[in-house]
Amino acid sequence: MVKVVAAVIEQNGKILICRRKNKDGSAGKWEFPGGKQEPGETERECLSRELMEELCLVVQPGDKIEAVRHDYGSFSVEVAFYRAKAVGGEMKLMVHADAAWVQKEALCGYDFLEADIGFVRWLAEGKR
């Protein structure tokens, strides 16, 4: 089971999503920024580290919103989604092809990773 932590960063009524580069696994898919949790690392520590590595952003992790599990066949993933607030840094795309600030209602129009789809629908419906 691969453990992943993802950030739901909301500003001015929009949520930050990122698109994977074409050379990456699941090329071109959209996702919430974050990454794999390392051994001995808390979920919040992982979120802070990954956002700095991926986007050069300092974030303040907030509450855990949801955790989902998904089986891709060759591996399984557990994704913990956290609210987060950008508190420093200047966003730069270090590992993604693109990023977008999107209204919640428009999230379903993006081609997300399979593990994220249920959460995206839930979020777009205003459940949280």
N, CA, C and O atoms as a DFTB+ gen file, in Angstrom:
512 C
 N C O
     1  1       0.853      -1.184       0.000
     2  2       0.000       0.000       0.000
     3  2       0.896       1.244       0.000
     4  3       1.691       1.444       0.918
     5  1       0.761       2.061      -1.021
     6  2       1.491       3.318      -1.109
     7  2       0.663       4.375      -0.400
     8  3      -0.511       4.565      -0.718
     9  1       1.273       5.069       0.566
    10  2       0.556       6.120       1.296
    11  2       0.929       7.475       0.689
    12  3       2.103       7.817       0.546
    13  1      -0.104       8.220       0.344
    14  2       0.054       9.526      -0.302
    15  2      -0.730      10.560       0.492
    16  3      -1.801      10.265       1.023
    17  1      -0.192      11.773       0.571
    18  2      -0.890      12.876       1.225
    19  2      -1.057      13.983       0.184
    20  3      -0.105      14.335      -0.512
    21  1      -2.271      14.531       0.081
    22  2      -2.577      15.550      -0.919
    23  2      -3.197      16.774      -0.266
    24  3      -3.935      16.670       0.714
    25  1      -2.885      17.933      -0.826
    26  2      -3.363      19.211      -0.287
    27  2      -4.541      19.746      -1.077
    28  3      -4.545      19.733      -2.308
    29  1      -5.542      20.219      -0.345
    30  2      -6.649      20.950      -0.933
    31  2      -6.437      22.396      -0.482
    32  3      -6.783      22.780       0.635
    33  1      -5.860      23.178      -1.388
    34  2      -5.547      24.584      -1.099
    35  2      -6.595      25.440      -1.789
    36  3      -6.732      25.412      -3.012
    37  1      -7.330      26.198      -0.994
    38  2      -8.389      27.039      -1.530
    39  2      -8.035      28.506      -1.309
    40  3      -7.664      28.914      -0.209
    41  1      -8.157      29.284      -2.375
    42  2      -7.933      30.732      -2.313
    43  2      -8.963      31.417      -3.200
    44  3      -9.189      31.011      -4.340
    45  1      -9.567      32.436      -2.673
    46  2     -10.540      33.218      -3.442
    47  2     -11.605      32.340      -4.098
    48  3     -12.022      32.595      -5.227
    49  1     -12.036      31.308      -3.383
    50  2     -13.091      30.440      -3.877
    51  2     -12.665      29.418      -4.914
    52  3     -13.510      28.737      -5.495
    53  1     -11.352      29.302      -5.157
    54  2     -10.845      28.347      -6.144
    55  2      -9.860      27.393      -5.477
    56  3      -9.231      27.729      -4.474
    57  1      -9.735      26.191      -6.054
    58  2      -8.876      25.142      -5.513
    59  2      -7.729      24.884      -6.489
    60  3      -7.924      24.848      -7.704
    61  1      -6.529      24.706      -5.931
    62  2      -5.340      24.462      -6.748
    63  2      -5.252      22.988      -7.144
    64  3      -5.284      22.100      -6.292
    65  1      -5.142      22.744      -8.447
    66  2      -4.898      21.394      -8.958
    67  2      -3.688      21.451      -9.887
    68  3      -3.358      22.504     -10.434
    69  1      -3.031      20.301     -10.058
    70  2      -1.827      20.239     -10.883
    71  2      -1.941      19.089     -11.884
    72  3      -2.578      18.071     -11.613
    73  1      -1.311      19.274     -13.043
    74  2      -1.338      18.253     -14.095
    75  2       0.038      17.614     -14.227
    76  3       1.056      18.302     -14.297
    77  1       0.049      16.289     -14.260
    78  2       1.296      15.544     -14.367
    79  2       1.936      15.734     -15.743
    80  3       1.250      15.927     -16.746
    81  1       3.265      15.674     -15.759
    82  2       3.996      15.748     -17.024
    83  2       3.734      14.482     -17.831
    84  3       3.369      13.443     -17.281
    85  1       3.925      14.587     -19.137
    86  2       3.668      13.453     -20.023
    87  2       4.611      12.282     -19.806
    88  3       4.279      11.155     -20.174
    89  1       5.781      12.519     -19.217
    90  2       6.732      11.429     -18.988
    91  2       6.439      10.674     -17.687
    92  3       7.013       9.609     -17.460
    93  1       5.572      11.194     -16.842
    94  2       5.251      10.582     -15.556
    95  2       4.214       9.473     -15.721
    96  3       3.540       9.379     -16.747
    97  1       4.100       8.629     -14.676
    98  2       3.004       7.672     -14.644
    99  2       1.700       8.450     -14.647
   100  3       1.632       9.539     -14.078
   101  1       0.677       7.918     -15.268
   102  2      -0.613       8.608     -15.396
   103  2      -0.428       9.976     -16.063
   104  3      -0.963      10.986     -15.607
   105  1       0.325       9.978     -17.128
   106  2       0.683      11.202     -17.851
   107  2      -0.528      12.065     -18.169
   108  3      -1.552      11.577     -18.646
   109  1      -0.392      13.350     -17.897
   110  2      -1.414      14.327     -18.234
   111  2      -2.616      14.384     -17.309
   112  3      -3.479      15.246     -17.473
   113  1      -2.686      13.495     -16.353
   114  2      -3.815      13.497     -15.410
   115  2      -3.667      14.633     -14.407
   116  3      -2.560      15.066     -14.088
   117  1      -4.802      15.101     -13.924
   118  2      -4.827      16.146     -12.902
   119  2      -4.867      15.515     -11.521
   120  3      -5.371      14.405     -11.352
   121  1      -4.337      16.221     -10.543
   122  2      -4.287      15.742      -9.168
   123  2      -4.195      16.928      -8.218
   124  3      -3.950      18.061      -8.633
   125  1      -4.394      16.649      -6.951
   126  2      -4.131      17.639      -5.918
   127  2      -2.649      17.521      -5.576
   128  3      -2.128      16.407      -5.517
   129  1      -1.960      18.630      -5.349
   130  2      -0.525      18.534      -5.076
   131  2      -0.248      17.762      -3.794
   132  3      -1.013      17.837      -2.832
   133  1       0.848      17.023      -3.790
   134  2       1.234      16.217      -2.643
   135  2       2.134      15.099      -3.107
   136  3       2.713      15.167      -4.191
   137  1       2.255      14.057      -2.281
   138  2       3.123      12.961      -2.689
   139  2       3.207      11.854      -1.665
   140  3       2.456      11.818      -0.690
   141  1       4.143      10.948      -1.910
   142  2       4.309       9.753      -1.094
   143  2       4.865      10.088       0.289
   144  3       5.791      10.885       0.440
   145  1       4.271       9.456       1.276
   146  2       4.708       9.613       2.659
   147  2       5.927       8.716       2.892
   148  3       5.913       7.532       2.556
   149  1       6.974       9.295       3.469
   150  2       8.190       8.547       3.753
   151  2       8.105       7.905       5.138
   152  3       7.386       8.397       6.008
   153  1       8.842       6.801       5.344
   154  2       8.847       6.150       6.661
   155  2       9.254       7.119       7.768
   156  3      10.203       7.887       7.612
   157  1       8.533       7.079       8.880
   158  2       8.832       7.937      10.017
   159  2       8.303       9.356       9.904
   160  3       8.508      10.172      10.802
   161  1       7.632       9.649       8.819
   162  2       7.121      10.991       8.550
   163  2       5.623      11.019       8.834
   164  3       4.906      10.097       8.444
   165  1       5.137      12.066       9.507
   166  2       3.702      12.207       9.714
   167  2       3.066      12.689       8.405
   168  3       3.761      13.165       7.506
   169  1       1.758      12.562       8.310
   170  2       1.074      13.032       7.106
   171  2       1.276      14.532       6.908
   172  3       1.498      14.987       5.786
   173  1       1.199      15.293       7.986
   174  2       1.381      16.747       7.869
   175  2       2.812      17.109       7.473
   176  3       3.021      18.041       6.696
   177  1       3.786      16.387       7.994
   178  2       5.186      16.623       7.596
   179  2       5.368      16.313       6.115
   180  3       6.049      17.046       5.398
   181  1       4.758      15.228       5.665
   182  2       4.816      14.850       4.259
   183  2       4.230      15.950       3.382
   184  3       4.824      16.333       2.374
   185  1       3.082      16.445       3.765
   186  2       2.424      17.485       2.980
   187  2       3.308      18.727       2.858
   188  3       3.466      19.280       1.769
   189  1       3.876      19.158       3.971
   190  2       4.750      20.334       3.947
   191  2       5.965      20.102       3.056
   192  3       6.319      20.970       2.258
   193  1       6.601      18.950       3.181
   194  2       7.790      18.633       2.383
   195  2       7.449      18.563       0.896
   196  3       8.134      19.162       0.067
   197  1       6.401      17.838       0.570
   198  2       6.036      17.655      -0.838
   199  2       5.654      18.970      -1.524
   200  3       6.028      19.194      -2.675
   201  1       4.922      19.831      -0.835
   202  2       4.529      21.112      -1.449
   203  2       5.736      22.016      -1.673
   204  3       5.771      22.782      -2.635
   205  1       6.723      21.926      -0.786
   206  2       7.949      22.694      -0.991
   207  2       8.717      22.120      -2.186
   208  3       9.194      22.875      -3.033
   209  1       8.839      20.796      -2.259
   210  2       9.572      20.157      -3.355
   211  2       8.884      20.347      -4.705
   212  3       9.548      20.611      -5.708
   213  1       7.573      20.216      -4.734
   214  2       6.838      20.255      -6.000
   215  2       6.511      21.653      -6.493
   216  3       6.536      21.917      -7.695
   217  1       6.197      22.564      -5.546
   218  2       5.684      23.885      -5.937
   219  2       6.416      25.060      -5.299
   220  3       6.061      26.213      -5.545
   221  1       7.435      24.783      -4.482
   222  2       8.174      25.840      -3.772
   223  2       7.258      26.657      -2.864
   224  3       7.477      27.851      -2.657
   225  1       6.232      26.003      -2.328
   226  2       5.283      26.675      -1.438
   227  2       5.457      26.191      -0.004
   228  3       5.645      25.002       0.254
   229  1       5.389      27.144       0.920
   230  2       5.330      26.822       2.338
   231  2       3.851      26.751       2.676
   232  3       3.106      27.708       2.462
   233  1       3.431      25.605       3.208
   234  2       2.022      25.444       3.534
   235  2       1.837      25.124       5.010
   236  3       2.706      24.558       5.672
   237  1       0.676      25.510       5.486
   238  2       0.257      25.172       6.840
   239  2      -0.852      24.126       6.693
   240  3      -1.979      24.456       6.324
   241  1      -0.522      22.858       6.986
   242  2      -1.550      21.818       6.868
   243  2      -2.665      22.039       7.884
   244  3      -2.411      22.383       9.038
   245  1      -3.890      21.838       7.443
   246  2      -5.046      21.982       8.324
   247  2      -5.628      20.623       8.657
   248  3      -4.899      19.658       8.889
   249  1      -6.943      20.559       8.677
   250  2      -7.645      19.334       9.036
   251  2      -7.622      18.309       7.907
   252  3      -7.594      18.657       6.727
   253  1      -7.635      17.055       8.297
   254  2      -7.779      15.966       7.333
   255  2      -9.240      15.948       6.898
   256  3     -10.143      15.928       7.735
   257  1      -9.465      15.955       5.604
   258  2     -10.819      15.975       5.066
   259  2     -11.338      14.557       4.858
   260  3     -12.458      14.227       5.248
   261  1     -10.508      13.731       4.239
   262  2     -10.953      12.397       3.830
   263  2      -9.732      11.542       3.518
   264  3      -8.663      12.069       3.212
   265  1      -9.886      10.241       3.595
   266  2      -8.869       9.292       3.143
   267  2      -9.563       8.272       2.257
   268  3     -10.628       7.758       2.603
   269  1      -8.954       7.980       1.111
   270  2      -9.529       7.019       0.180
   271  2      -8.478       5.983      -0.203
   272  3      -7.279       6.259      -0.198
   273  1      -8.950       4.799      -0.530
   274  2      -8.075       3.734      -1.023
   275  2      -8.494       3.385      -2.439
   276  3      -9.677       3.389      -2.780
   277  1      -7.478       3.079      -3.264
   278  2      -7.770       2.698      -4.642
   279  2      -6.772       1.640      -5.083
   280  3      -5.579       1.729      -4.791
   281  1      -7.277       0.639      -5.790
   282  2      -6.431      -0.427      -6.312
   283  2      -6.246      -0.210      -7.812
   284  3      -7.207      -0.241      -8.580
   285  1      -5.000       0.010      -8.212
   286  2      -4.686       0.212      -9.622
   287  2      -4.351      -1.110     -10.326
   288  3      -4.035      -1.116     -11.516
   289  1      -4.421      -2.217      -9.600
   290  2      -4.093      -3.510     -10.193
   291  2      -2.682      -3.930      -9.813
   292  3      -2.494      -4.933      -9.125
   293  1      -1.691      -3.167     -10.257
   294  2      -0.301      -3.500      -9.943
   295  2       0.137      -2.944      -8.589
   296  3       1.163      -3.357      -8.046
   297  1      -0.636      -2.015      -8.050
   298  2      -0.362      -1.466      -6.715
   299  2      -1.630      -0.817      -6.172
   300  3      -2.558      -0.505      -6.918
   301  1      -1.647      -0.624      -4.862
   302  2      -2.768       0.055      -4.197
   303  2      -2.257       1.328      -3.559
   304  3      -1.094       1.422      -3.168
   305  1      -3.135       2.299      -3.458
   306  2      -2.765       3.581      -2.878
   307  2      -3.806       3.999      -1.849
   308  3      -4.998       3.736      -2.008
   309  1      -3.340       4.651      -0.799
   310  2      -4.226       5.292       0.164
   311  2      -3.879       6.770       0.147
   312  3      -2.744       7.153       0.433
   313  1      -4.852       7.596      -0.189
   314  2      -4.633       9.039      -0.287
   315  2      -5.348       9.740       0.856
   316  3      -6.558       9.594       1.028
   317  1      -4.590      10.501       1.636
   318  2      -5.152      11.326       2.709
   319  2      -5.218      12.760       2.193
   320  3      -4.192      13.348       1.852
   321  1      -6.421      13.320       2.136
   322  2      -6.624      14.690       1.661
   323  2      -6.710      15.633       2.854
   324  3      -7.499      15.413       3.773
   325  1      -5.901      16.678       2.837
   326  2      -5.861      17.672       3.914
   327  2      -6.144      19.056       3.366
   328  3      -5.725      19.401       2.261
   329  1      -6.852      19.835       4.145
   330  2      -6.925      21.260       3.836
   331  2      -5.547      21.836       4.130
   332  3      -4.882      21.406       5.073
   333  1      -5.124      22.787       3.345
   334  2      -3.832      23.428       3.575
   335  2      -3.916      24.884       3.132
   336  3      -4.698      25.245       2.253
   337  1      -3.098      25.695       3.760
   338  2      -3.050      27.118       3.435
   339  2      -1.630      27.467       3.023
   340  3      -0.674      27.160       3.735
   341  1      -1.497      28.112       1.868
   342  2      -0.186      28.589       1.431
   343  2       0.175      29.815       2.266
   344  3      -0.559      30.804       2.287
   345  1       1.312      29.738       2.950
   346  2       1.710      30.828       3.836
   347  2       3.044      31.451       3.441
   348  3       3.505      32.381       4.101
   349  1       3.669      30.957       2.382
   350  2       4.942      31.523       1.959
   351  2       5.429      30.878       0.681
   352  3       4.870      29.890       0.204
   353  1       6.474      31.455       0.143
   354  2       7.057      30.966      -1.101
   355  2       6.352      31.557      -2.305
   356  3       5.326      32.228      -2.190
   357  1       6.928      31.290      -3.453
   358  2       6.349      31.734      -4.719
   359  2       6.179      30.496      -5.588
   360  3       7.155      29.802      -5.877
   361  1       4.965      30.216      -6.002
   362  2       4.692      28.972      -6.707
   363  2       5.493      28.843      -7.993
   364  3       5.474      29.721      -8.855
   365  1       6.204      27.713      -8.096
   366  2       6.947      27.338      -9.296
   367  2       6.649      25.870      -9.556
   368  3       6.616      25.064      -8.627
   369  1       6.434      25.529     -10.806
   370  2       6.160      24.142     -11.160
   371  2       7.488      23.393     -11.293
   372  3       8.200      23.547     -12.285
   373  1       7.810      22.584     -10.288
   374  2       9.056      21.835     -10.283
   375  2       8.891      20.437     -10.889
   376  3       9.833      19.913     -11.484
   377  1       7.720      19.831     -10.749
   378  2       7.513      18.472     -11.248
   379  2       6.241      18.329     -12.084
   380  3       6.014      17.269     -12.666
   381  1       5.420      19.352     -12.155
   382  2       4.159      19.279     -12.898
   383  2       4.262      20.026     -14.223
   384  3       5.098      20.914     -14.390
   385  1       3.396      19.646     -15.160
   386  2       3.329      20.315     -16.458
   387  2       2.519      21.600     -16.382
   388  3       2.765      22.541     -17.137
   389  1       1.550      21.639     -15.468
   390  2       0.643      22.772     -15.407
   391  2      -0.028      22.800     -14.040
   392  3      -0.020      21.808     -13.311
   393  1      -0.601      23.935     -13.706
   394  2      -1.394      24.091     -12.486
   395  2      -2.543      25.025     -12.817
   396  3      -2.439      25.864     -13.712
   397  1      -3.642      24.872     -12.086
   398  2      -4.812      25.716     -12.322
   399  2      -5.557      25.942     -11.017
   400  3      -5.612      25.068     -10.151
   401  1      -6.128      27.134     -10.897
   402  2      -7.031      27.445      -9.786
   403  2      -8.438      27.294     -10.343
   404  3      -8.822      27.997     -11.278
   405  1      -9.209      26.373      -9.764
   406  2     -10.486      25.970     -10.343
   407  2     -11.610      26.087      -9.316
   408  3     -11.431      25.758      -8.143
   409  1     -12.774      26.561      -9.773
   410  2     -13.961      26.572      -8.926
   411  2     -14.320      25.124      -8.584
   412  3     -14.151      24.230      -9.413
   413  1     -14.812      24.893      -7.376
   414  2     -15.198      23.531      -6.955
   415  2     -16.135      22.883      -7.966
   416  3     -15.976      21.713      -8.317
   417  1     -17.105      23.649      -8.426
   418  2     -18.124      23.118      -9.328
   419  2     -17.539      22.668     -10.660
   420  3     -18.143      21.846     -11.349
   421  1     -16.375      23.190     -11.033
   422  2     -15.762      22.860     -12.326
   423  2     -14.761      21.712     -12.234
   424  3     -14.252      21.269     -13.264
   425  1     -14.468      21.224     -11.051
   426  2     -13.459      20.178     -10.879
   427  2     -13.746      18.925     -11.699
   428  3     -12.823      18.306     -12.228
   429  1     -15.004      18.552     -11.806
   430  2     -15.365      17.321     -12.514
   431  2     -15.073      17.394     -14.013
   432  3     -15.102      16.367     -14.692
   433  1     -14.797      18.567     -14.531
   434  2     -14.471      18.725     -15.941
   435  2     -13.012      18.425     -16.258
   436  3     -12.606      18.503     -17.418
   437  1     -12.216      18.082     -15.242
   438  2     -10.801      17.781     -15.430
   439  2     -10.583      16.268     -15.324
   440  3     -11.300      15.576     -14.601
   441  1      -9.591      15.771     -16.048
   442  2      -9.280      14.348     -16.082
   443  2      -8.343      14.004     -14.917
   444  3      -7.121      14.060     -15.050
   445  1      -8.943      13.645     -13.771
   446  2      -8.179      13.356     -12.558
   447  2      -7.690      11.915     -12.508
   448  3      -8.202      11.040     -13.207
   449  1      -6.688      11.688     -11.665
   450  2      -6.232      10.337     -11.356
   451  2      -7.420       9.529     -10.836
   452  3      -8.298      10.071     -10.164
   453  1      -7.443       8.243     -11.146
   454  2      -8.567       7.392     -10.733
   455  2      -8.802       7.433      -9.225
   456  3      -9.949       7.444      -8.780
   457  1      -7.735       7.456      -8.442
   458  2      -7.869       7.453      -6.980
   459  2      -8.559       8.714      -6.471
   460  3      -9.146       8.701      -5.389
   461  1      -8.496       9.798      -7.236
   462  2      -9.050      11.084      -6.798
   463  2     -10.497      11.321      -7.229
   464  3     -11.161      12.203      -6.684
   465  1     -10.991      10.560      -8.187
   466  2     -12.280      10.866      -8.821
   467  2     -13.444      10.940      -7.828
   468  3     -14.219      11.896      -7.875
   469  1     -13.585       9.977      -6.949
   470  2     -14.683       9.997      -5.979
   471  2     -14.608      11.200      -5.069
   472  3     -15.628      11.824      -4.775
   473  1     -13.398      11.534      -4.615
   474  2     -13.206      12.697      -3.756
   475  2     -13.539      13.981      -4.513
   476  3     -14.160      14.886      -3.956
   477  1     -13.134      14.063      -5.765
   478  2     -13.408      15.244      -6.593
   479  2     -14.913      15.465      -6.717
   480  3     -15.392      16.589      -6.566
   481  1     -15.653      14.400      -6.990
   482  2     -17.120      14.521      -7.118
   483  2     -17.723      15.005      -5.791
   484  3     -18.568      15.901      -5.768
   485  1     -17.284      14.412      -4.724
   486  2     -17.759      14.748      -3.379
   487  2     -17.470      16.221      -3.064
   488  3     -18.326      16.927      -2.530
   489  1     -16.264      16.673      -3.397
   490  2     -15.863      18.059      -3.148
   491  2     -16.658      19.026      -4.036
   492  3     -17.102      20.078      -3.578
   493  1     -16.829      18.652      -5.313
   494  2     -17.553      19.500      -6.251
   495  2     -19.009      19.672      -5.873
   496  3     -19.614      20.702      -6.170
   497  1     -19.577      18.666      -5.216
   498  2     -20.970      18.739      -4.770
   499  2     -21.125      19.574      -3.504
   500  3     -22.234      19.748      -3.000
   501  1     -20.014      20.087      -2.997
   502  2     -20.062      20.959      -1.822
   503  2     -20.256      20.228      -0.514
   504  3     -20.770      20.802       0.446
   505  1     -19.850      18.963      -0.459
   506  2     -19.993      18.188       0.767
   507  2     -19.085      18.743       1.875
   508  3     -19.378      18.587       3.061
   509  1     -18.003      19.379       1.484
   510  2     -17.097      20.008       2.453
   511  2     -16.588      21.299       1.903
   512  3     -15.809      21.988       2.563
